[in-house]
Amino acid sequence: MPEVTPATRSEIVSELDSARREFIAARQTTGVSMEYMDFGLADTTLSECVDAIGKLTDRDQIVDTLKRAYNGLPLTSDEPARPAVEHMRSTLVDLWKRLDREA
């Protein structure tokens, strides 16, 4: 059971928090309410991911949590949420690939 260091976990949470702040800023620039399904679902998904990772130390569990968050993000087409959701997706992928390389 390979564990991540507290510093690595903190970096992951920090990057996810940053992606969430960017997501919220993108939502605000579109003027779309948080009740808009894709924005609300994406925000909840990322928030739950951050909370879960904050409690984990096992690298595989963290990668699984990142992948579940990725799969839980709504699929968007040309909706206002698309750029923000796609940025969240790429952040999640970057994080789990980095953890896989460190294993």
N, C-alpha and C positions, 0 to 999 in steps of 0.2 A: 504494500500500500504506500506508493510514493506520496510524500507530503510536500506541499508548497510552503515556503517560508512566510512568516507574517508580512515581510516586506513585499513579496510577490503578490500575496493576496490583497494587500493594501493598494498596490499599483493597479491591479485588476479592478477593484472597486472604484478607484479614482477615475480610471478610464471610462468605466460604465457610467459613473455619475456625470462625467464631462459629456458623454454622448447623450445622456438624458437631458442635461441643460441645453445642449444644442437642439435637441428635439423639441423641447418646450419653446425655445426661442423661434424655431421654424414655425411651430404651430401659431405662435402669437403674430408672426409676420403675415400669415395667411388670413388672419382674422376669423379662422374657423374655431368654433366652440370645442371644448374638450369632450363634449357629449358626442361629437362626430365619431362614429364607431371606430374607425381606424386609428385615430389619435388616442382615444381612450384605451383601447385594447393594447396598443403598442406601449403606452406609458405604464399601464398596469403590468404588462409582461416584463418590461425592463426593471421596474421597481421590485417586483418579486424576485427577479434574478439577482439583483444587488443584495437584497436581504438574505437570500439563501447562501450566496457565496461568502457573505460576511461571517457565516457560521461554519463554513467548511474548511478543512485543511487538506483533504485528499485530492490530489491532482486529477484523478479520473472522475471523481464526483463533480469537481468544478467544471471540467470539460463537458461532462454530460449536462450540467446545469446550463452552460452557455449554449449548447446545441438545442436543448429543449426551449430555451428562450428564442433562439433563432427560428425554430419550427413553430413557435407560438405567435410570432409576429404576423400581423395580417398581410395577406397578399394584396398589393395595390396595383392599380393600372395607372391611369393619368389623373388620379385623385390628388387633392392638395397634400396628402400625407406621404406620397410616394418618395420624394427625395429624403425626407427625414427618416422614414422607415428603412430605406436602402442604406443610409449611413449607419443606422443602428445595426443592420445586418452585417455590414462590412466590419464594424468594430467587433462584433461577437466572433466572426470568423478569424479575424486577426489575433484575437486573444487566445482562442483555443488552438490555433496553429502554433502560436508562440509557446504555449504550454506543452504541446506535443513535441516540439523541437527540444525543449529543455528536459524532456523525460529521458 
